[in-house]
Amino acid sequence: MINFLFALFLFITAPVNNSDSFEGKIKLVEESNYNTTFYTYTIKNKQIRVDKFDQNHEIIQSMLVNLENEQMIVLSPSKKLYTYQELSRNLNTTNENFEVIKTKNTRLLNGKKCYQWRVRNVEQNTEVTYWVSESNFHFFNDFIKLLNCTERTFTFFEKIPNSQGFFPMLTVERTLLRKIKKQISVIEINHQKVNETTFEIPNNFNEVEY
């Protein structure tokens, strides 16, 4: 239901202090051989809203995530429906078959120094390269752990040790033969106050139970 390898990501270096956590919006673009998808993350404290758009910037789906109570709600704007996403803790979270390489390579992205981290899995014929910058997105590790309860798209990043406080500004997924499968880039970051109503289910939406 939810198809992202979301990458969240950074812009400023900040001390690890939850009182300084990012508040605002982050826009990303995901490009593959088949389509282009846009995402907008809206963040305030322990609440995250993810809006997914097609290549024409028409909204497809929204997701409300509350990290404090570990709740996820999926919204269908076109049908005015919503459902609570069931979470399962049964996914294998061991590091078996994953190789993590924290290289010394650096590059500037959006004017910030980023470090290259690579995660490889031979059995899955996949290597994901992250260009990460340290910033004030302190929610990210909890965010990906929660999403891993519903899908495995964040599995590779979660295998990286000591990743707290780092976030990918650019993520490139390749086969082991270096053929690019997917690329996710941060395209815009806005620091702004966010209204609490952003994370509420609209009154005219009906619940669907699965």
Secondary structure as GFF3:
##gff-version 3
##sequence-region A 1 210
A	DSSP	three_ten_helix	18	20	.	.	.	ID=ss1
A	DSSP	beta_strand	24	32	.	.	.	ID=ss2
A	DSSP	beta_strand	36	44	.	.	.	ID=ss3
A	DSSP	beta_strand	47	53	.	.	.	ID=ss4
A	DSSP	beta_strand	59	66	.	.	.	ID=ss5
A	DSSP	beta_strand	71	76	.	.	.	ID=ss6
A	DSSP	beta_strand	81	84	.	.	.	ID=ss7
A	DSSP	beta_strand	99	109	.	.	.	ID=ss8
A	DSSP	beta_strand	112	121	.	.	.	ID=ss9
A	DSSP	beta_strand	126	134	.	.	.	ID=ss10
A	DSSP	alpha_helix	140	147	.	.	.	ID=ss11
A	DSSP	alpha_helix	155	158	.	.	.	ID=ss12
A	DSSP	beta_strand	166	174	.	.	.	ID=ss13
A	DSSP	beta_strand	180	191	.	.	.	ID=ss14
A	DSSP	three_ten_helix	196	199	.	.	.	ID=ss15
A	DSSP	beta_strand	206	207	.	.	.	ID=ss16
###
